[in-house]
Amino acid sequence: MIKFTKAIATGNDFIIVDNRGLVLKNNIGQLAKRLCDRIYGIGADGLLLVEKSKQADFKMRVFNPDGSEAEMCGNGLRCIALYAKANRIALADMRIETRAGMIKASMKNDEIKVKLTDPKDIQWNLCVMIQGCPYKVSLANTGVPHVIHFVDDIENIDVKEIGAEMRYHSEFSPAGANVDFVKIVNQGKNKIKVRTYERGVEDETLACGTGAVASAIISAEAEKLTSPVTVETRSKELLKVYFELIEGNFMNVYLEGKARLVYEGTIKI
């Protein structure tokens, strides 16, 4: 039996397990597939493990519902930061080790703010063919790779079908990428809407933290938005993305939003 906590941030839900004692060692990917299954398991967008770290307050490991291990997860970071504070693993200001690098997180009232690694591998205005039609996209790695495509009608875009084809497009092989469909809602107020097809989930999710960040910085460059950018997710909840643009490079990037610990339980493994 293992103890778990269910957490949610902007519509993204996660299963959190304290694995500092290395109760889970083998076949964690297979376990993640079983636990994240919404019919036969607990159901979640991912499994988050808290493990010991020699350089931070703790280490976060992220497993997708397909069993693959991700570099990190923006909304998952906020959930695990709240969990760590609630369980006295860390104080309100903490450092979290991830496969993508060191992350700082802080909490004030019900808002959780995480400082992400600086975006990298940014590419502008690529053209990919999807279903025989050209799509103009940009790329950004905000801890995990994202493809950004601007749309006029974000409500009626077929996120699952087009997103899946982009995610597996040869241009982004072999690892593939997450796909974000973005609409500029109010340029003067620096607000965008984002819908995301998530790699590893292989479907649209209600929100994606790293996708919100990637969408915000690409929008800042392409549409002259300024920090902070407000991001409306599919769940209708809002995220804020802060950044600095220094000599053409995006730096000091923060993601801010709410998170909740929903319930605790135990499950036989």
C-alpha positions in Angstrom: 0.0 0.0 0.0 1.2 3.5 -0.7 -0.2 6.8 0.5 -0.9 9.5 -2.1 -2.3 13.0 -2.3 -4.5 14.2 -5.1 -3.7 17.8 -6.2 -5.0 20.2 -8.8 -3.7 23.4 -10.4 -5.7 25.3 -13.1 -7.4 22.2 -14.1 -4.3 19.9 -14.3 -4.7 17.1 -11.7 -1.8 15.1 -10.2 -1.1 12.2 -7.9 1.6 13.0 -5.4 3.6 10.4 -3.6 6.3 11.0 -1.0 9.1 8.7 -2.3 12.0 10.0 -0.1 12.2 6.5 1.4 12.4 5.0 -2.2 9.3 2.9 -1.6 8.9 3.1 -5.4 12.0 1.9 -7.2 11.2 -0.3 -10.1 8.6 -0.1 -13.0 7.5 3.4 -11.9 6.4 4.2 -15.5 4.0 1.2 -15.5 2.7 2.2 -12.1 2.1 5.7 -13.4 0.0 4.3 -16.3 -2.1 2.4 -13.9 -2.6 5.1 -11.3 -3.3 7.8 -13.9 -6.0 5.8 -15.6 -9.3 7.5 -15.1 -11.3 4.3 -15.2 -9.2 1.7 -13.6 -7.0 3.9 -11.5 -7.1 7.1 -9.4 -7.1 9.2 -12.5 -4.7 12.1 -13.2 -2.7 14.1 -15.8 0.5 12.8 -14.1 2.3 11.1 -11.2 4.6 13.4 -9.1 7.2 11.9 -6.8 9.0 13.7 -4.0 12.5 12.4 -3.6 15.6 13.4 -1.6 18.0 15.9 -3.2 21.6 16.8 -2.2 21.3 20.3 -3.8 17.7 21.4 -3.1 14.9 21.0 -0.6 13.7 18.0 -2.6 13.7 16.5 -6.0 10.5 16.3 -8.2 10.1 13.4 -10.7 7.2 13.6 -13.2 5.6 10.6 -14.9 3.1 11.0 -17.7 -0.1 8.9 -18.0 1.6 6.9 -20.8 4.4 6.0 -18.4 7.1 8.2 -19.8 9.2 10.4 -17.5 9.0 14.2 -18.3 11.7 16.7 -17.6 9.3 18.8 -15.5 5.8 20.2 -15.3 4.8 23.8 -14.6 1.5 23.2 -12.9 2.9 20.1 -11.2 5.6 22.3 -9.7 2.9 24.5 -8.0 1.1 21.4 -6.7 4.2 19.8 -5.3 5.4 23.0 -3.8 2.0 23.3 -1.9 2.3 19.7 -0.9 5.9 20.2 0.4 4.9 23.2 2.5 1.8 21.4 3.9 3.9 18.4 4.9 6.8 20.3 6.3 9.2 19.1 3.6 10.1 22.7 2.8 9.4 26.2 3.9 7.3 28.8 1.9 10.4 29.6 -0.2 12.0 26.5 -1.6 14.3 25.0 -4.2 13.2 22.0 -6.3 15.5 19.8 -8.3 14.1 18.6 -11.6 15.5 17.0 -14.8 15.1 20.4 -16.5 17.2 22.1 -13.8 16.8 23.9 -10.5 13.5 25.6 -9.8 12.7 28.1 -7.1 9.1 28.3 -5.7 7.5 30.7 -3.3 4.0 31.0 -1.7 2.1 34.1 -0.7 -1.5 33.6 0.5 -3.1 31.3 -2.0 -0.8 32.2 -4.9 2.2 30.0 -5.8 5.0 31.4 -8.0 7.7 29.3 -9.5 10.8 30.5 -11.3 11.4 28.3 -14.3 14.6 27.7 -16.2 15.3 30.2 -19.0 13.5 29.3 -22.3 15.8 27.8 -24.9 15.8 26.4 -28.4 13.4 29.1 -29.6 12.7 29.0 -33.3 10.4 31.4 -35.2 8.0 31.1 -38.1 8.5 27.5 -39.2 6.0 26.0 -41.7 4.7 22.5 -41.2 2.2 20.6 -43.4 -0.7 19.1 -41.5 -3.5 17.3 -43.5 -2.1 19.0 -46.7 -2.3 22.5 -45.2 0.6 24.8 -44.2 0.7 25.8 -40.5 2.9 28.6 -39.3 4.4 27.7 -35.9 7.1 28.7 -33.5 9.1 26.6 -31.0 10.2 27.1 -27.4 11.6 24.8 -24.7 10.3 26.0 -21.3 11.5 22.9 -19.5 9.8 20.7 -22.1 9.4 21.4 -25.8 6.3 23.3 -27.1 5.0 24.1 -30.6 3.0 27.4 -30.7 0.4 28.1 -33.4 -1.7 31.3 -33.4 -5.4 30.9 -34.3 -8.4 33.3 -34.7 -11.1 30.8 -33.6 -9.7 29.0 -30.6 -13.1 27.6 -29.5 -13.6 25.5 -32.7 -10.0 24.4 -33.5 -9.7 20.6 -33.4 -7.1 20.4 -30.7 -6.9 16.6 -30.5 -6.7 15.8 -34.2 -4.4 18.7 -35.3 -2.4 18.6 -32.1 -1.7 14.9 -32.4 -0.4 15.4 -35.9 1.8 18.3 -34.9 3.0 16.4 -31.8 4.3 13.5 -34.0 5.4 15.6 -37.0 8.8 14.6 -38.3 10.0 18.2 -37.8 9.9 17.6 -34.0 11.1 14.0 -33.9 12.2 11.9 -32.3 10.9 13.1 -28.9 8.0 15.1 -30.3 6.5 18.2 -28.6 3.5 19.6 -26.8 1.3 21.7 -29.0 -0.3 25.1 -27.9 -3.0 26.9 -29.8 -3.0 30.6 -28.9 -5.4 33.5 -29.4 -4.5 37.1 -28.5 -7.6 38.2 -26.5 -6.6 41.7 -25.6 -3.2 43.0 -26.8 -3.4 46.2 -24.7 -4.1 44.2 -21.5 -1.5 41.4 -22.4 -4.0 38.6 -22.3 -4.1 35.4 -24.3 -6.2 32.2 -24.4 -4.4 28.9 -24.7 -5.5 25.3 -25.5 -2.8 22.6 -25.2 -2.4 19.1 -26.6 0.0 17.4 -24.1 2.7 15.0 -25.0 2.5 12.0 -22.7 -1.1 12.6 -22.0 -1.9 12.4 -25.7 -4.9 14.6 -25.5 -6.0 18.1 -24.7 -5.7 19.0 -21.0 -7.5 21.7 -19.1 -4.2 23.6 -18.6 -0.4 23.3 -19.1 2.0 25.5 -17.1 5.0 25.2 -19.4 2.6 25.7 -22.3 1.3 28.9 -20.8 4.9 30.1 -20.4 5.9 29.2 -24.0 2.7 30.8 -25.4 3.3 34.0 -23.4 6.9 34.5 -24.5 6.2 33.7 -28.1 3.3 36.1 -28.0 5.5 38.8 -26.4 7.9 38.6 -29.3 5.3 38.1 -32.1 2.5 40.4 -30.9 4.5 42.8 -28.7 2.9 41.8 -25.4 4.7 42.8 -22.2 5.2 41.2 -18.8 3.1 40.0 -17.0 1.0 38.1 -19.6 -2.3 36.8 -18.3 -3.1 33.3 -19.7 -6.7 32.0 -19.8 -6.6 28.2 -19.8 -9.2 25.7 -21.0 -10.5 25.4 -17.4 -11.1 29.2 -17.5 -8.7 29.7 -14.6 -6.0 32.3 -15.1 -2.2 32.0 -14.9 0.3 34.9 -14.9 3.6 34.7 -16.7 6.4 37.1 -15.8 9.6 37.6 -17.7 12.4 40.0 -18.7 13.7 40.4 -22.3 17.4 41.1 -22.1 19.4 41.5 -25.3 16.9 39.4 -27.2 16.8 36.6 -24.6 13.9 35.8 -22.3 15.1 35.5 -18.7 13.8 35.5 -15.1 10.7 33.7 -16.1 8.0 33.1 -13.5 4.7 31.2 -13.5 2.1 32.2 -11.0 -1.3 30.7 -10.1 -3.3 28.8 -7.5 -3.2 25.1 -6.5 -5.2 22.9 -4.2 -4.6 19.7 -2.3 -7.9 17.9 -2.9 -7.8 14.6 -0.9 -5.5 11.9 0.5 -5.8 8.1 0.2 -4.0 4.8 0.0 -3.9 2.4 -2.8 -2.5 -1.2 -3.2 0.3 -1.5 -5.7 
